[in-house]
């Protein structure tokens, strides 16, 4: 695996780090491929209950594609298509990961970095972070799936503003738009995210994961919602060992020990 992508498991939390700080964590094809392997591993490991995505170096979360690699990775139509298919797979994998995901954002979150963060369930950033999608300054087209995720998050008007202006937005502006959930002073960010991830990991996995899937159904148009799936997920929670454990722990005034089944 490339040293430009790092992964570790701390208890029930899996961490994936984009590790290309000299280029503000710009992402190469090799890094996207490694990210796909890491996320696939986190998905299949029942010991991982929450996934945190971040960037190394403190100056950027992810700043988009590594332009220095374009000559070797995106010089032909076939190469561009292969690159696009790989990035689309990672975005889709992250957006549909069956476990909660958190983007821990330091510094710049630009272009593909914003697209990556939007694929996560929660975004927690430094109060000095900057956000932008500069596609309109580069003449790039942006596909439906990526724009739809942004619209679901911030609404159509803010989504248009982000793309139309192509400017950098402050963390406070991002918070106002709903692009991020929380902003913290830089010195407090990592401890806060660790605590948040561990808090989520300590809750009943079947409940948390079912809510993720049901929310994904809720944002669809009414006729497209899979109501049978939602009902089944709710029933599975009530039929689980964790539901029994949760009730007993409450009555016994102790912390529950959930097992995810």
Secondary structure as a PSIPRED ss2 file (coil, helix, strand):
# PSIPRED VFORMAT (PSIPRED V4.0)

   1 X C   1.000  0.000  0.000
   2 X C   1.000  0.000  0.000
   3 X C   1.000  0.000  0.000
   4 X C   1.000  0.000  0.000
   5 X E   0.000  0.000  1.000
   6 X E   0.000  0.000  1.000
   7 X E   0.000  0.000  1.000
   8 X E   0.000  0.000  1.000
   9 X E   0.000  0.000  1.000
  10 X E   0.000  0.000  1.000
  11 X C   1.000  0.000  0.000
  12 X C   1.000  0.000  0.000
  13 X E   0.000  0.000  1.000
  14 X E   0.000  0.000  1.000
  15 X E   0.000  0.000  1.000
  16 X E   0.000  0.000  1.000
  17 X E   0.000  0.000  1.000
  18 X E   0.000  0.000  1.000
  19 X C   1.000  0.000  0.000
  20 X C   1.000  0.000  0.000
  21 X H   0.000  1.000  0.000
  22 X H   0.000  1.000  0.000
  23 X H   0.000  1.000  0.000
  24 X C   1.000  0.000  0.000
  25 X C   1.000  0.000  0.000
  26 X C   1.000  0.000  0.000
  27 X E   0.000  0.000  1.000
  28 X C   1.000  0.000  0.000
  29 X H   0.000  1.000  0.000
  30 X H   0.000  1.000  0.000
  31 X H   0.000  1.000  0.000
  32 X H   0.000  1.000  0.000
  33 X H   0.000  1.000  0.000
  34 X H   0.000  1.000  0.000
  35 X H   0.000  1.000  0.000
  36 X H   0.000  1.000  0.000
  37 X H   0.000  1.000  0.000
  38 X H   0.000  1.000  0.000
  39 X H   0.000  1.000  0.000
  40 X H   0.000  1.000  0.000
  41 X H   0.000  1.000  0.000
  42 X H   0.000  1.000  0.000
  43 X H   0.000  1.000  0.000
  44 X H   0.000  1.000  0.000
  45 X C   1.000  0.000  0.000
  46 X C   1.000  0.000  0.000
  47 X C   1.000  0.000  0.000
  48 X C   1.000  0.000  0.000
  49 X C   1.000  0.000  0.000
  50 X E   0.000  0.000  1.000
  51 X E   0.000  0.000  1.000
  52 X E   0.000  0.000  1.000
  53 X E   0.000  0.000  1.000
  54 X E   0.000  0.000  1.000
  55 X E   0.000  0.000  1.000
  56 X C   1.000  0.000  0.000
  57 X C   1.000  0.000  0.000
  58 X C   1.000  0.000  0.000
  59 X C   1.000  0.000  0.000
  60 X E   0.000  0.000  1.000
  61 X E   0.000  0.000  1.000
  62 X E   0.000  0.000  1.000
  63 X C   1.000  0.000  0.000
  64 X C   1.000  0.000  0.000
  65 X E   0.000  0.000  1.000
  66 X C   1.000  0.000  0.000
  67 X H   0.000  1.000  0.000
  68 X H   0.000  1.000  0.000
  69 X H   0.000  1.000  0.000
  70 X H   0.000  1.000  0.000
  71 X H   0.000  1.000  0.000
  72 X H   0.000  1.000  0.000
  73 X H   0.000  1.000  0.000
  74 X C   1.000  0.000  0.000
  75 X C   1.000  0.000  0.000
  76 X C   1.000  0.000  0.000
  77 X H   0.000  1.000  0.000
  78 X H   0.000  1.000  0.000
  79 X H   0.000  1.000  0.000
  80 X H   0.000  1.000  0.000
  81 X H   0.000  1.000  0.000
  82 X H   0.000  1.000  0.000
  83 X H   0.000  1.000  0.000
  84 X H   0.000  1.000  0.000
  85 X H   0.000  1.000  0.000
  86 X H   0.000  1.000  0.000
  87 X H   0.000  1.000  0.000
  88 X H   0.000  1.000  0.000
  89 X H   0.000  1.000  0.000
  90 X H   0.000  1.000  0.000
  91 X H   0.000  1.000  0.000
  92 X H   0.000  1.000  0.000
  93 X H   0.000  1.000  0.000
  94 X H   0.000  1.000  0.000
  95 X H   0.000  1.000  0.000
  96 X C   1.000  0.000  0.000
  97 X C   1.000  0.000  0.000
  98 X C   1.000  0.000  0.000
  99 X C   1.000  0.000  0.000
 100 X E   0.000  0.000  1.000
 101 X E   0.000  0.000  1.000
 102 X E   0.000  0.000  1.000
 103 X E   0.000  0.000  1.000
 104 X E   0.000  0.000  1.000
 105 X E   0.000  0.000  1.000
 106 X C   1.000  0.000  0.000
 107 X C   1.000  0.000  0.000
 108 X E   0.000  0.000  1.000
 109 X E   0.000  0.000  1.000
 110 X E   0.000  0.000  1.000
 111 X C   1.000  0.000  0.000
 112 X H   0.000  1.000  0.000
 113 X H   0.000  1.000  0.000
 114 X H   0.000  1.000  0.000
 115 X H   0.000  1.000  0.000
 116 X H   0.000  1.000  0.000
 117 X H   0.000  1.000  0.000
 118 X H   0.000  1.000  0.000
 119 X C   1.000  0.000  0.000
 120 X C   1.000  0.000  0.000
 121 X C   1.000  0.000  0.000
 122 X E   0.000  0.000  1.000
 123 X E   0.000  0.000  1.000
 124 X E   0.000  0.000  1.000
 125 X E   0.000  0.000  1.000
 126 X E   0.000  0.000  1.000
 127 X C   1.000  0.000  0.000
 128 X C   1.000  0.000  0.000
 129 X C   1.000  0.000  0.000
 130 X E   0.000  0.000  1.000
 131 X E   0.000  0.000  1.000
 132 X E   0.000  0.000  1.000
 133 X C   1.000  0.000  0.000
 134 X C   1.000  0.000  0.000
 135 X H   0.000  1.000  0.000
 136 X H   0.000  1.000  0.000
 137 X H   0.000  1.000  0.000
 138 X H   0.000  1.000  0.000
 139 X C   1.000  0.000  0.000
 140 X C   1.000  0.000  0.000
 141 X C   1.000  0.000  0.000
 142 X C   1.000  0.000  0.000
 143 X C   1.000  0.000  0.000
 144 X H   0.000  1.000  0.000
 145 X H   0.000  1.000  0.000
 146 X H   0.000  1.000  0.000
 147 X H   0.000  1.000  0.000
 148 X H   0.000  1.000  0.000
 149 X H   0.000  1.000  0.000
 150 X H   0.000  1.000  0.000
 151 X H   0.000  1.000  0.000
 152 X H   0.000  1.000  0.000
 153 X H   0.000  1.000  0.000
 154 X H   0.000  1.000  0.000
 155 X C   1.000  0.000  0.000
 156 X H   0.000  1.000  0.000
 157 X H   0.000  1.000  0.000
 158 X H   0.000  1.000  0.000
 159 X H   0.000  1.000  0.000
 160 X H   0.000  1.000  0.000
 161 X H   0.000  1.000  0.000
 162 X H   0.000  1.000  0.000
 163 X H   0.000  1.000  0.000
 164 X H   0.000  1.000  0.000
 165 X H   0.000  1.000  0.000
 166 X C   1.000  0.000  0.000
 167 X C   1.000  0.000  0.000
 168 X C   1.000  0.000  0.000
 169 X E   0.000  0.000  1.000
 170 X E   0.000  0.000  1.000
 171 X H   0.000  1.000  0.000
 172 X H   0.000  1.000  0.000
 173 X H   0.000  1.000  0.000
 174 X H   0.000  1.000  0.000
 175 X H   0.000  1.000  0.000
 176 X H   0.000  1.000  0.000
 177 X H   0.000  1.000  0.000
 178 X C   1.000  0.000  0.000
 179 X C   1.000  0.000  0.000
 180 X C   1.000  0.000  0.000
 181 X C   1.000  0.000  0.000
 182 X E   0.000  0.000  1.000
 183 X E   0.000  0.000  1.000
 184 X E   0.000  0.000  1.000
 185 X C   1.000  0.000  0.000
 186 X H   0.000  1.000  0.000
 187 X H   0.000  1.000  0.000
 188 X H   0.000  1.000  0.000
 189 X H   0.000  1.000  0.000
 190 X H   0.000  1.000  0.000
 191 X H   0.000  1.000  0.000
 192 X H   0.000  1.000  0.000
 193 X H   0.000  1.000  0.000
 194 X H   0.000  1.000  0.000
 195 X H   0.000  1.000  0.000
 196 X H   0.000  1.000  0.000
 197 X H   0.000  1.000  0.000
 198 X H   0.000  1.000  0.000
 199 X H   0.000  1.000  0.000
 200 X H   0.000  1.000  0.000
 201 X H   0.000  1.000  0.000
 202 X C   1.000  0.000  0.000
 203 X C   1.000  0.000  0.000
 204 X C   1.000  0.000  0.000
 205 X H   0.000  1.000  0.000
 206 X H   0.000  1.000  0.000
 207 X H   0.000  1.000  0.000
 208 X H   0.000  1.000  0.000
 209 X H   0.000  1.000  0.000
 210 X H   0.000  1.000  0.000
 211 X H   0.000  1.000  0.000
 212 X H   0.000  1.000  0.000
 213 X H   0.000  1.000  0.000
 214 X H   0.000  1.000  0.000
 215 X H   0.000  1.000  0.000
 216 X H   0.000  1.000  0.000
 217 X H   0.000  1.000  0.000
 218 X H   0.000  1.000  0.000
 219 X C   1.000  0.000  0.000
 220 X C   1.000  0.000  0.000
 221 X C   1.000  0.000  0.000
 222 X H   0.000  1.000  0.000
 223 X H   0.000  1.000  0.000
 224 X H   0.000  1.000  0.000
 225 X C   1.000  0.000  0.000
 226 X C   1.000  0.000  0.000
 227 X H   0.000  1.000  0.000
 228 X H   0.000  1.000  0.000
 229 X H   0.000  1.000  0.000
 230 X H   0.000  1.000  0.000
 231 X H   0.000  1.000  0.000
 232 X H   0.000  1.000  0.000
 233 X H   0.000  1.000  0.000
 234 X H   0.000  1.000  0.000
 235 X H   0.000  1.000  0.000
 236 X H   0.000  1.000  0.000
 237 X H   0.000  1.000  0.000
 238 X H   0.000  1.000  0.000
 239 X C   1.000  0.000  0.000
 240 X C   1.000  0.000  0.000
 241 X H   0.000  1.000  0.000
 242 X H   0.000  1.000  0.000
 243 X H   0.000  1.000  0.000
 244 X H   0.000  1.000  0.000
 245 X H   0.000  1.000  0.000
 246 X H   0.000  1.000  0.000
 247 X H   0.000  1.000  0.000
 248 X H   0.000  1.000  0.000
 249 X H   0.000  1.000  0.000
 250 X H   0.000  1.000  0.000
 251 X H   0.000  1.000  0.000
 252 X H   0.000  1.000  0.000
 253 X C   1.000  0.000  0.000
 254 X C   1.000  0.000  0.000
 255 X C   1.000  0.000  0.000
 256 X C   1.000  0.000  0.000
 257 X C   1.000  0.000  0.000
 258 X C   1.000  0.000  0.000
 259 X C   1.000  0.000  0.000
 260 X C   1.000  0.000  0.000
 261 X C   1.000  0.000  0.000
